[in-house]
Amino acid sequence: MPAEFRDMRWAIVASRHRSIRQAAETLSVRESTLSRRLRDLEYRLGVELFERTANGTRLTAAGEEFIAVAQHILAEADVAFARIKARGRGESGDLVVGICMALSVGNLRATLAEYGRQHDGVEVRSIDGSRSRLLADLTSGSIDVFLTAEGHSAWDGASLPLWSERVMVALPENHFLCPNPIIRWPDLAGARVLVNRRDPGPDYEAMLRARLGGWCGCTFIGHEVSLDRLLGFVAAGLGLTLVSESAAEAKDSGIVFRELHDDDGPVRIRFAAYWKETNRNPALRPFLDLLRERYSDTAPSLLSE
């Protein structure tokens, strides 16, 4: 039977003193208690660790070997326990974030950077992909949280509303709509629309189809590329696309951005965080708390623990 950690610690303290009495005073225990524990330890090991004389105690050869091993074991254990405690407090470990939008959206890049500064012991990994794939990954537990456009009827887990942004129309600089200060839904009828299959591209397509109806006359060209690649296609004159206002901050030559309006003013799209209520990753809660703090004007208190 291996010695208990407490017995090893007590033996190490006893080895630093010439008497059991002095060691007991250091440990704030009774001398008889310490003496009995050391005797029990020696009995379990089948060897004497201390040579006891009228002048005090000293380590035997076996005792010196045991103390060296015990110090190494306890040092390793302390490191392991500290690491486990840090993980339990969400100060270390991994956090896997599913993202299928530009990092510029909603100042997302700054949010991830702030979380990294506050929790530098946590390894943040992001997974890119289509909405359907990342929702499946979230359901299976492969990712901890999914950041995407709001409003997924298929998701019955926890969610947190985050920010909203104006929807912009990205046009080739020679497009006939460029002189318009704003763009309205009917202006897009018959347009050649480049649709990114990554979020929030599918939502923009759904908006356009719903607003213009089945006879919109639009030609939808699907892509699954990064935003800068899609905007490159727009600059090349291959069609127009819809983006969020933060994505429109990109200074791409050959592109003109215009606000999209309906009867109530600028069209907006909302974003949210989705996660499983059963997720017990300690690194997740601080990330959700940071999202709530940064988007407190739009995010209610977290209801799911």
LOMI-626918 format. One record per residue: x, y, z of N, C-alpha, C in turn; residue in one letter. Coordinates in steps of 0.02 Angstrom, whole numbers, plus 50000, padded with zeros to 5 digits. Layout:
LOMI-626918
XYZXYZXYZA ...
This chain:
LOMI-626918
500434994050000500005000050000500445006250000M 500365010649953500785016549950500645021250008P 501165024750029501095029550084500645035250064A 500245037850110499825043550096500255049850089E 499985054450049500355060650039500505064150106F 500035064050152500145067350217500725064250253R 500765057650252501315054250286501985056050254D 501995056650188502615058550155502815065650174M 502315070150177502475077050196502735077250268R 502425073550313502645073550382503345070550388W 503485065450350504155062350353504685067350328A 504515071350277504985076250251505125081550304I 504605083950339504705088850393505125085750449V 504975079650467505355076350521506085075550502A 506235074650438506925073750417507325080250423S 506985085950429507325092350434507485094350506R 507245090350553507355091850624507725086150657H 508045087650713508415082450750507975078950801R 507355081050807506915077850856506195077750830S 505845072650853505135072050835504745077750866I 504945079850926504595085250960504615091650920R 505215093450895505275099550856504875099050790Q 504885093250759504495092350697503755092950711A 503525090050767502815090450785502605097650797A 503045101650830502885108650841502825112350774E 503255110750727503225113950661502575112250626T 502355106050633501745103650600501115105350639L 501195107850701500625109350745500205103150759S 500545097550773500205091350792500535088850856V 500205084050888500485080950948501105076950930R 501595076850975502195072850964502015065450958E 501555063150999501355056050997501015054350931S 500635059250903500295058050839500805057450783T 501295061950781501805061650729502215055250735L 502405053550796502815047550807502445041350783S 501785040950798501385035150778501325034850702R 501225040550669501145040450596501805038350563R 502365040550590502995038550560503125031050570L 502935028550628503005021350641502565017350593R 501955019750582501495016350536501775016450465D 502075022050447502375022650380502945017650372L 503365017250422503925012450418503665005250415E 503125004050451502854997250451502584995450381Y 502245000150349501974998850282502534997850232R 503075001650240503635001150193504084995150209L 504054992750270504474987050290505204988950300G 505334995250318506014997550328506015003450376V 506565004150415506625009850460506875015950421E 506525021550430506715027750397507135032150443L 507005031650508507345035850556507715031650608F 508315033850624508695030850678508565035050740E 508265032050791508065035750850508565034250906R 508855039550935509335038950990509145043851044T 509515043651099509385048351154509525055451134A 509955056351083510135063051061509675065751006N 509175061750986508715064050935508625058850880G 508445061250820508325056750764508745058950704T 508885054150661509215055650598509005050350548R 509055052050484508845047550431509315041650424L 509025035950411509425030150390509575030850316T 509975026250290510115026350218509475025450178A 509045020750202508395019750169507965026050175A 508015029350234507625035450245507815040950197G 508475041750185508705046850138508435045550067E 508435039150048508175037449981507425038849978E 507065037050031506345038150032506175045550029F 506535049750068506395056950069506515059950000I 507045057949965507175060549898506605058849850A 506365052649854505815050449811505175054149830V 505045054749896504435058049919504415065349897A 504985068849901505005075849879504835076449805Q 505095071849765504945071949693504205070649680H 503935065649714503225063949705502775069749724I 502915072849781502485078249805502545084449760L 503145085749735503225091349689502815090349626A 502835084249598502435082749539501695083149555E 501495080649613500795080849632500545087949640A 500965092249671500765099249680500635102649613D 501075101349565500995104249498500345101649466V 500225095149472499635092149443498995094949475A 499005095349543498415097949578498285105149559F 498815109249553498725116249534498425116749464A 498665112349419498415112449351497675110449349R 497495105349388496795103149389496345108449420I 496575111649474496185116949505496085122749457K 496615124549420496555129949371496055128149317A 496065121949295495575119749245494875120249273R 494785118349337494125118649368493865125749374G 494325130649380494135137649384494075140849316R 494195137049263494165139749195494775143749177G 495335142749213495945146549200496415142749154E 496265136549139496675132749092496215127849055S 496505124249009496115119448970496015121848898G 495465119848868495325121548799494625124348793D 494535128848745493885131448727493845131348651L 493355127648625493275126948553492675131148531V 492795135948487492285140648465492145139448391V 491515138148376491305137548306491135144348277G 491435146148222491325152648191491255151748116I 490725154448088490675154448015490475161347990C 490825166248018490735173247998491415176648000M 491455182547973492085186247975492235188348046A 492875188148066493065190148133492925197548146L 492845201448094492695208548103491985209648126S 491545204848115490835205648132490755206448208V 490405211848228490265212848298490875213548341G 491425215848312492045216548350492255209848381N 492125204448346492255197748372492995196548385L 493405199148341494135198248349494355201148416R 494115207048434494305210248497494055206248557A 493465203248550493195199248605493625193048617T 493825189648564494245183748572494925185748600L 495185191448579495835193648604495795195348678A 495255198448700495165200148771495105193848813E 494735188948788494685182648826495375179448832Y 495765179648779496435176848781496875180348832G 496805186948839497195190548888496985188848959R 496335188248970496085186849037496205179549058Q 496235175149009496305167949024496865165048980H 497475167348994498035165348951498215157948958D 497935154649009498065147449016497585143148976G 497085146248945496595142548905496795142848832V 496815137148801496965136748729496315137548690E 496235143148656495625144448617495735142048546V 495305137548524495335135048455494675136648420R 494725138848359494125140348320494055135348263S 493435133748248493275129248192492815132948145I 493005133148083492625136548031492235131247992D 491695133347960491305128747920490605131147908G 490195126947878489505128847864489095128547928S 488525131947926488085132047984487855125048004R 487645121047955487395114347971487925110048003S 488545110547977489085106548006489235108748078R 489275115348090489445117648156488885116448206L 488265116748185487715114948229487755107548248L 487955103348200488045096248214488625095248263A 489165099048254489735098648299489545100948369D 489125106048373488895108448438488475103148473L 488035099848435487615094648463488025088748488T 488545086948451488955081248470489455082848525S 489545089348540490025091248591490725092548565G 490815092548498491475093748469491685101048477S 491205105548483491355112548497490965114648559I 491205119848593490885122048655490355127348644D 490475131848596490005137248584490025139048510V 489455141048483489385142648412489145149748406F 489515153948370489325160848359489085161648287L 488455163848279488155164048213487565168848214T 487235169448157486635173548153486085170548196A 485665174948225485155172848272484555169748236E 484215165048271483585162548246483625155748215G 483855150748253483885143948227483345139748261H 482805138548225482245134848255482445127748273S 482955125048240483155118148253483555117548317A 483785123048346484195122748407483765123748468W 483775118848513483365119248574483785119748637D 484435121348628484865122248686484885129448708G 485415131348744485485138048770485715142848716A 485525149248723485745154348676485785160948711S 486185165348684486285172048712486295177148656L 485795181548650485795186748599486395191348610P 486725193248555487325197348561487215204148529L 487435205148469487415211748438486985211448375W 486825217248349486505217648284486895222548241S 486865221648176487225226048130486795227648070E 486925233448042486575235347980486805230847922R 486355229447877486525225647817486715230447762V 487275229047729487525233347675487525229347610M 487445232947555487505230047489488195231747461V 488575226647444489235227647413489145227347338A 489325232747303489205233347231489875234447194L 489935231747134490515233747093490475241247080P 491035244647078491035251947075490705254747013E 490615250646962490275253046901489555250846897N 489275248246952488585245746951488095251646946H 487545250546913487065256046902486735258346966F 486765254347022486465256347085486935260647127L 487555261347108488045265047148487835272347162C 487525275847114487335282747129486805283347184P 486445277947199485935278247251486255278847320N 486045283647362486325284147430486135278247474P 485545275447462485325269447498485025264647446I 484995258347465484695253247422484085250447457I 483545249647420482935246547447482835239647415R 482445235547449482355228647425482155228347351W 481655232247330481455231647258482025233347210P 482515237347232483075239047187483485232947168D 483445227647209483855221747198483515216547153L 482905217747132482555213047089482945212047024A 483035205847006483395204246944484145204446950G 484405205647011485135206247019485475199447019A 486115199647001486545193747007486865194047076R 486655189547121486845189947192487335184347209V 487905186247235488395181347258488225179647331L 488105173247344487885171147411488425166847442V 488675169047499489165164947536488795159747576N 488975153447569488635148147607488835148147680R 489355152047697489525152947767489095158547796R 488965158047862488555163147894488865170047887D 488445175147883487715174847881487425174847810P 487825172547761487595172447692486915169347682G 486775163347710486115160347700485535164647726P 485665168547780485145172847806485005178647758D 485535181347727485435186647679485025184147619Y 485175178147596484795175447540484065174447559E 483955171847620483265170847643482885177447648A 483235182547673482925189247677482705191547608M 483165190947561483045193447493482465189747461L 482455183147467481915179247438481245180947471R 481255181847537480625183347572480365190247554A 480805195147546480595201947532480355202847460R 480695199447413480535200347342480055195147316L 479945189747354479475184647332479765180047278G 479365175447255479605170447207479765173147139G 479545179247124479665182147058480185187747061W 480675186847105481175192247113481635192647052C 481685187247014482115187346955482855187346970G 483055186347032483755186447050484095179947030C 484725180447013485135174547001485605173847061T 485545168347097485945167247157486535162647140F 487135164947152487745161147139488055159447206I 488065153047224488315150847288489075150147291G 489365152247347490085151447358490185149247431H 490725145847444490915144347513491645146247520E 491735152847530492405155747531492435160847588V 493035163347601493115168647650492805175047624S 492655179647670492325185847650492755189947601L 493415190347615493825194247570493835191347499D 493805184647494493775181547428493115183347394R 492565183247431491915184847402491895192147379L 492185196547419492205203647399492645204647338L 493155200447332493565200647272493165199047209G 492705194347215492265192647159491805198647142F 491575202147195491165208047183491565213347146V 492175214647169492605219647137492745217847065A 492745211347050492865209246981492255209846937A 491695212246966491095213246927490675207146917G 490775201846958490405195646949489715195646982L 489555200947018488905201447050488955205747112G 488385206547147488375210247210488265205247267L 488375207547329488255203247386488035207547445T 487755204347497487545207747558488045205947613L 488235211047652488715210047706488475214147766V 488785212847824488645216847883489045223247881S 488855228147923489185234647920489925234247941E 490095229847988490795229248007491215226347950S 490915221647913491275218847856491355224147802A 490905229047800490945234247749491495239347763A 491825238747821492375243247837492995241647795E 492995235847764493565234047722493625239047664A 494225241347652494335246347600494545242947535K 494095239047508494245235547445494155240247386D 494665240747346494595244847286494125241347238S 493725245247204493265242447156492585240647186G 492475242347250491845240647283491535246947314I 490885247547307490495252847339489995249647387V 489955252147448489485249447497488905254447507F 488305251747508487705255747520487265252247571R 486935256447615486475253647664485865250747629E 485625245147656485005242147633484435244347679L 483895247047651483345249647691482695246147673H 482245245847723481545244147710481115249947733D 480475248847742480025254447759480175257347829D 480495253347872480645255647940481345258447948D 481715258747894482395261347899482915256047882G 483525256647909484055251847894483865244747914P 484015240047869483905232847884484475230547929V 484305226747980484815224348027484785216748032R 485345213848050485385206648063485675205648132I 485415200948169485625199748238486065193448242R 486505193348291486935187648303486845185148374F 487035178848385486945175848451487465170448462A 487535168548525487965162948545487515157148563A 487705151148542487325145048555487775140048590Y 487515136548640487905131348674487425126448707W 487695120748727487295115548760487275116948835K 486675116548863486605117748934486975112548976E 487095106648947487445101348983488205101948978T 488455106948942489175107848935489475109849002N 489955105949026490265107249091490995109449084R 491185111749026491865114249017491945120649058N 492375120749109492445126749151492665132949112P 492985132049055493225137749016492655141248979A 492075137948974491525140848935491195146548972L 491055145649036490685150749073491025157649072R 491695158049084492005164749080491945167849011P 491945163748958491865166448891491165169348882F 490655165748907489975168248902489885174548944L 490205174649003490175180649045490485186649010D 491025185548973491345190948937490885193448881L 490555188748846490085190848794489515194948824L 489275192848880488725196548913488965203548934R 489585203948958489865210348979489965215048920E 490225212448866490385216648808489755218648770R 489235214648775488625216148738488035216848786Y 488165220148842487655220848895487045224748873S 487125228848821486555232748798486055228448760D 486275222648736485825218348698485725211648730T 486195209448773486175202648801485855202648869A 485315198648880485025198148946485455193848991P 485265193349054485635189049100485605181849075S 486155178249087486175171249067485675167349109L 485265163449076484765159449111485015152449124L 485495150149085485725143249090486385143049127S 486425138649174487045137749212487465132349181E 
